[in-house]
Amino acid sequence: AVPVRWSWLSRFAQSAAHARHAALRGKDPTPAMKLGTAVHAAVFEPHRLVLYAGGEKAVIDKKGKTTVKTYTDVKQGAMWDAFKAAQAPDAVIVNAKEHAKVTAIAESLRRADAARVDRETGEPLPLLFGPDVIREQRIAWTRNGRLCASIPDARNPGRWIADLKLVRSAKPER
């Protein structure tokens, strides 16, 4: 009863058991997937993007002595655990370096989208942020009797579907 999705179907390259596990339970995100999720939040849902900067926290040792411990923006330790626990379940937490990267990508996409115009009419042709664009909505269909599903990043029904990917090179051989 699980719809076919590329995210788990591609695991058949390892084994049928890997594909079944991914279909039923998902998989742990890779660093590339985490970056993609952060870019996605910066582009489509900036309210979900949360900056973690570390900070200082008073720590009491076994003898009762209080010291102030400084935490960097590395996502580990007591400060990180407390910060993460205080965020919304759907928050995408980034440090300063990640925040700079994903917001720059989001701004670039917005600029590119705003610059798209019809060469003949001069009318705007927004792709990701246009008025008729449906973003982040699940679509389901059947193929050869099998239920399939996906959540494209953006689509204009009957015209096009766009799914953003973050890559270092657009060369097919890479």
N, C-alpha and C positions, 0 to 999 in steps of 0.2 A: 504493500500500500504506500510505499515511499516513492514520490515522483522522481524521475530521472533528473539528475543535475550533473553538470560537468564536474563540479567540485568533488563528487565521490565517484563518478563513472571513470574518471581518469586514473583512479587508484587500482583499476584492474591490471594496469601495467605491472604492479607489484604482485597481486594475487586477488582471487575472488574474496578471500577473507578480509583483506585490507579494504576492498571496495565496500563490502557489507558493513564493516566497522565504521567507515567514514559516512556511509548512508544513514546509519542508525545513531551515531554519536558525534559526528563531525570530526575535526582534527585540530590539534593545537596550532595556533597561527605561527607562521614563520616570521622572521624579521621583515621580509618583503611584504607579507600580508599585513603586518602591523602598520607599516608605513602607508600602505594602500588604504587601510581603514582610516588613518589619521588624515590623509589627503581627502578622502571621501567626506569625512566630517567637516573639514575646512571648506570644501566646495559647496556641499549641499545642506549641511546642518551645523553651522558654526557654533551654535549654542551648546553643542555636545563637546566641543573641544575645550579642554581644561589644561591650564599651564601649571606644572609642578616645579617649584623653584627650590625646594629644600627649605632650610631655615634653622633656627635654633630651638632647642628644647631642654628644659631643666630635667636633670637625671639625678635620682637619689641612689647612692650606693648602699651597700650592706651595712655600713657604719652610720648611715643617716646623713652623710655629707652630700650636699647638693652642689652639682657642677652643671655648667651649661655646655651642652654638646651641639656642635655645628654639623648640620647635614647638607651635603651637596645635592644637586638635582638628580643624582643617580637613584634609580627606582629600587631601593632596597633599604632595609633598616626600619627602626621604630617610627621615625617621622613619616616615611613613605607609607608604611602600613596604616597609620592613623589618617593620613591624607586620603589614601585610596578608599578606606572604609567610609569616609565622610562624603564621598561623591555619589552622584546618581548612578544606578546600575548600568545605564547606557553611556556613561561618560567615556570619552576618549582622552586619556591623559598623556600629555607630551611634556618633555623638558624643553628648555629654551632653544637648544640646537634643532630639535625636531620641529618645534613650533615655527621657527624661522623658515625652515625648508618647506613645510606643508602650506603655510600661508603664502609663501612666494609662488608656489605651484597654483594654488587657488586663484590668486590675483592674476596670474598669467592666463589661466583658462577664462576668467571673466573678461580680460582685455581682448583676448582672441575672439571670444564669442561676440563681444560688442563690435568688433571690427568687421565681422562678416556682413557683406552686402551683396545684393543681386547686381551683377555686372551690367545688366540691361536697364533695370528700373532704378537702381540705387537704393532700393528698399532694404531695410535691415533683414538679415537672415540668421537670427540667433539659433544656436543649436541646443545648448544645454539649458539656457535660461529664458527661452522664448515663451510666449503666452500659451501656445498650444502644446507645450512639452509636458509630458507626464514623467515625473521622476520617482524612482524608487518604489514602484508598485509591482507586486508579484503578478506574473502572467502564467497561466496554465493552459496546456493543450495536450492532445493525444497524438501519438505517432505510432502507426501500426498496432493500435490497440493499447499502447503503453502510455500511462500518464507521465507527462513531462512538466517541468516548472522552471522558471528563472525569475530573477529580479534585475532587469536591466537598469543601468544608471539613469538613462533618459530615453524616451521614445516619443515619436509622433505617429500615432497609429495609422497604418496604411502607407506611411512614407519612409520611416527609417527607425532604427534602433541603435543606440550608442552604449557601449560599455567601456568605461575608462580603465586603462591599464597604465601602470607606472613602470617604465623601462629605461635602461641606460642606452639601449640602441634599438632602433626600429628595423634593423637589418634582419630579414627573415632567417638567415643562416645562424644568427646569434640568439 
